[in-house]
Amino acid sequence: MSRFHNLEDFRQRAKTRLPKIMFDFIDGAAGGENGSYNNYHCIERIRLLPRVLNNVVERDLTKPIFEEEFKLPFGIAPMGMCDLAWAGTDQALAAAAAQYQIPLCLSTAASTSIEQMMDASEGNTWFQLYVGSSLEEGLEKVRRAAAAGCRTLILTVDVPEVAPRWRDLHNGFKVPFRIGPKQFMDFASHPRWVAETLWKGIPRPAHFPDPNKRQKDGTKAKGFNREETRGKVDWNFLLRLRDEWKGNLVVKGVLSPEDALQIRDHGADAIYVSNHGGRQLDSAPSAISRLPLIREALGKGYPLIFDSGIRNGEGVVKALALGADFVMLGRPFLYASGAAGKKGVFRMMELLSNEISLCMAQLGVNHLDQIERSSVLDNETVFLNPQSPGTEDHLTKNYEN
């Protein structure tokens, strides 16, 4: 693992190990990918002010949220079908959540069930809910999560319809897969990924019926439909969900302070500021630019969770300084798994933890709650190094057919 020193090391290795269709599914975003690009570079442009002559030999990275203390200020964001990155990714993420005592947000479209992940993560799994055309089926999944012992539910509201992702369209990515000559050649050129996937079982959405099996009445089961509308979720459903779910309720995908205030008033316990990693509205503002506005609207004390564009430990600290109580990362863990499996995931955990700790030392703080808005410099002129890891690849945006 000594070859991996930053996210781009993992990303480049994953790019060679994964079939193009799978790497682009992880790496890509909506439309021209301007939203994803903007997320990353807006965070990179934020400058932090070092402070000196403070004794920072001892530094505490623990962070409480929902009256529970986690060992680190970040968790793993909800991502569907993680085992497509590499066979066994879900189990690797669960093992990391258990060992490092961080929350793992399990997607409705995950390839491992909530029951299995609760057990593997030692209870550190939160459940993320997508609601399709059937509100009742969505509530059935909520009840299943509660029965499994899950304490925190995340309702994702920024995907009323799945946005077009050009790389997926060029590559013919569909769920379930349709393998034509192009996809066959792509898989054939990555035999290790294929062998590992076949050995451990081709992943499928675990919270949906298998469409290849018949139901008791003899009809074909309705499986997961990635393109299904999710536009029925509205304010009335949020009230209904609040009444149904007795645990912590988080609403994810919020960029508007007005929406944030209304969500709070509808009974949510926390708001998750995110633009879906740039995978929904390509023209959406960067999530980090909205975070301080939502914090200002809600005031201190109301829990805010953040993701979108975080690529290293300094990014986590920047989000905390701008008002987040907790931070989630998604793609970095899929790059890590695609590059080196479980060992890659654990190496990513090690790097992020060390980066946060070293950043705290530079800021002169011993505890995360000492990180304040004053740590961020406003109106600072910034020139980014075009040769820094990952920058050139993001700038070129090569969309080959």
N, C-alpha and C positions, 0 to 999 in steps of 0.2 A: 504493500500500500504506500510505500515511500515515494512512488512516482506521482501521486496525486497531492497537489499543494493548493489547488483552488478549483472553483466550479468548472472553469473552462477545461481543465485537465480531464475531469470526468466527462464533460460534454463531448470533447473530441474523441475520447476513447469509445464512448457509447455510439458515436456516429459511425465508427468502423465496425462495431460488433453487431449492431441491430440492422435488420432489413430497413431499407429506406422508408417504406410505408409506415413502419413502427416508429422510427426516429422522428419522422416528420409529424406524426400524430402527437408526439410528446413535445417537440420543439416548436411546432407551428402555432399560429394564432388566427384570428379572424381577418378576412379580407387581405389588405396589403401589409398586415402586421405592424402598422404604425402604432396601434395602441400598446402592443407588447414592447416595442422599441422605446416608446415614450415612457412607459413604466420604469424600465431599467435606467434610462439616462437621466430622468428626473431625480431618481434616488442618488445616482452617482454625482450629480451636480450639487447636492446638499453638502455643505461644509460644516464640520464640527470644530469647536474651539477647545484646544488642549488647555488644561490647567496644571500648574506645577506646585511643588513643595507640599504635597499632601502624601501622607503615608498610605500607600495603596498595596502593601504587601499582601494583606488579606482582602479577598474580593468574593462577594457572595452573589451567585447567579440565580438563586431561587426566586420564584415569582408566584404570588398567589392570584387566583381568579376563582370565582364562585366558591369562596370559602375553602378552597383546596390549594395546597402549596405544591408547585411543581419545581423540579430541580433546575429547570432552564426556562427562559422567558419565551420560548418558541415551541411550536408543535408542528405536526404534519398535516397539511391542508388536505381537504377531500379531493380525491382524484379517482375517476372511474377506470376500471380494468387495468389496474397497476401491473398485473402479471404479464401484460403485453410488453412491458419494458424488459423484464427478464423473468423466467419462471421462478416462482417463490418470492416475488417482491412483497406481496402482502405479509407473508410470514416474517420477512426481514424487517419490515416497518414495525410490525407488532413487537418483535423482539427488541428493537431499539426503543420503542415506547415503554416497554417494561423495564429495561435496564436503566434508561436515563430518566424514567418517571416523567414523561411528557405526554400530552394528549395526542392521540391519533384520530383524525376525523375520517370516518369510513363513509365512502360514497354509497348512495343508493345503487349505483351502477358498479359496485365493487365486485371482484371475482371471488371473494371469500365472504362468508356469511357473518352477520353481526355476532351470532353466538360463538363462532370459532374465533373471531378477532377479540372479543371480550376476554375469552379464556387465554389466548396467546399473549395479549398485551397486559395481562394481570389487572383487568378492569379499567385500563387507561384509554378506552375507545369511546369517542363521541360519534353520534350517528348524524349524517347529513341527508336531508330529505329532499328529493325531487318529487314533485307531484305532477303526474301526467294528466291525461284527459279525464281520468276517474279519480275524483277526490276521495271516494271511499277506499279505493285501493291504497292511496297514499296514507290514509289514517290506519289502515291495517298494518302497514309497515311501521308506523309510529307505535302501535301496540306491541308489535313484535320486538322493537328495540327496548321498550319498557320491560317486557317480560324477560329479556336477556340481561337486565340489570343496568342498562345504559342510563346515565344520569344527565347527559347534556344532548340536546337535539338542535341541529342547525338546519333551518329552513332556507334553501337557496331560492332567491326571487329574481335574479337577473338573467334568467334564461326562459323568457316566455316562448321563444322559438330559438332553435339552435342556429347560430349564425353560420354563413358559408365560410369554410376554411379552405383556402385555395389549394394548399398542399395536399390535403386529404382528397379533394376533388380530382386533382391531377393524378394522384396515386391510386384512385379507385378504392379508398378506404370506406368500408361499410360494416355495419354490425347488424346481422351476422356477415361474416366474410364471404365475398364472392371472388374466387381465385380464377383469374384468367391468365393468359400467357405472360403478361407483364408482371403480375404478382408472383407467378410461379418462378420466373427467373430471379426475381428479387429474393425470394425465400431460398432458392437453390444456391445462391451465392453467399448465404449465411447459414451453413449447415449446423454450426454449434447451437445457434439460437433455436433452430427448428428441432434439433435433437432434444434439447432441454425442455422445450415446450411440449413436445410429444410425450416425453418421459413422464413429466409431471401432470400432464393433462391439459388439453386446449382450454384456456380460460373462457368462461361465460358468466354473464351477470347472475350472481348467486341469489339475489332477492327477487328474481322473476322466474316463473315456470319455464321449464325447458320446452321450446316449441316443437322439438322432435318427439315428444312424448304425448300420448293421449290422456285426456282427463277421464274421470270416472264415468262420465256420460258418453264417452267415446269421441268427443270433439277434440280438435287440436288445441293445445294450450296456447294462450297468447303470451309470447315472449317479450323481451325488452326491445323497444323501438326507440332508437336514439333520436330520430327525427320527430317523434311525437310531440304535439303541442303541449306546453306547460302553462299556457296563458290563462287558465281558469283560476289560478291562485290570485286571490284579491284580499281586500281588508276584512271582509266577512269570514273568509277562510282562516285568516290569521287569528281572529277572535275565537273561532271554533277550535283551532289547534291549541290556543292558549288554555282553553277549557279542558281539552283532552289530555294535554301533556302536563304532568305534575312536576317535572324536573326543570333544569335550566333550559330556557328557550332563547336561541340566538337566531337573528335574521341576517343572512349573508347576501352581499351584492349591493350594498348601499353606498351611494355617492352624493346624494342630496341631503343637506341639513334638514330641509323641510320633511322629507321622508323619514329621516332619523327620529325627529321629534314625534311624528305620528306613530311610528313603530313602537317607540318607548311608551307612548300613551296607550297603545293597544296591549300592553302587558309583557312585552319581550324583556328578558333579563340582560341582554347584551346585543350590540349591533356589530356586525362584521363588515368593515369597510373594505371593499374589493371591487375591481372591474373585471373579475374572472380571469386575471392574468392576461388581459387583452384578447381573450378568446371569444368575446361576444360582440360588443359594438366597437368597431375599429376606430371610430371618431370620439370615443369616450375620453374624458380627461384622465390623466394619470391618477391612480388611486392615492398616491402620497400627497398630491396637491389638495385633495379633498379632506384628508384626515384632520388637519388642524381646524378646518372650518366646521366639521362635524363635532369635534371636541369642544370648540367654543360654543356651539349651539346647545350642546347637552350639559356643559359645565363639568366640573370635576366630580369624580365619584361614580359616574355611570360607566360600566365596563364597555370598552371598545377593543375589538380584535381586528387585526389588519393582515392583508396579504396583497400580492401583486407587485412583482419586480424585485423582490428581495433576493439577493444572490450571494450575500456573505454576512459575517457577523456585524460589520459596521452598519450594514443596511438595517439589521434588527435594532441596533442602538438608535439609529436615526428615526425609525418609526416610533420607538418608545419616547424619544425626546419630543416628537410632534403630537403626542397624545394617545398612542396606543397603550393598552394595558397588557396585551399579549399579541404575539406575531405568529403567523403560520407560513410555512414554505412548502411548495409543491414540486415544481419541476426539478429543483436541485436533487431531490431524493430519487427521482426517476432516472436522471442522468447517472447518479452514483450507482444505482442498481444495474442499469444497463451496462455500465463500465466494468463493474466488478462484483455484482451480486450482493449478498449480505455483507461481505467485507467492505464493499464500497459504501453501503449505507452507514455502517458504523464509522468508517473513516470520515464521511461527511459530517456526522455528529461531532466527532472529535475536532474537526477543523472549525466548525461553526462555534462550538463552545470556546475554543481557544481564541478565536477572533473577537468574540464578545468580551472575554476577560481582558485581553490586551487593549481593546478599545476603552474599556472602563479605566484601566490604569492611565492611559493617555489623558482621559478627561478628569482624572483626579478623584474618582468616586470609588467607594467600597461596596455600595449597594445599588441595585438597579433603581430603587425609588429616589435616588439622588440625581438621576438623570433628568434634567429639566429642559424646558423650551429655550432657556438661555444658552444651552450647549450648541444650538444651531445658529449659524451666522446668516443673517438676512442680507439680500442685495450684494452678495459676494460675486465678483466676476470670476467665472470658472472656465478653464480651457482643458478639455479632456484629451488625454493622450490617445491618438488614433491607433497606436500600436499596442495598447493595453489588451490583455487577454479577452477575446470575445468581441471587442469593438468592431474590428474589421469585418468579421463574419456577419454581424448584425447590420452593418452599413451596406454590404453588398447585396444581401437578400436575394440569393440565387434560387429561383423557382423553376427548376428544370422539369419538363414533362417526363 
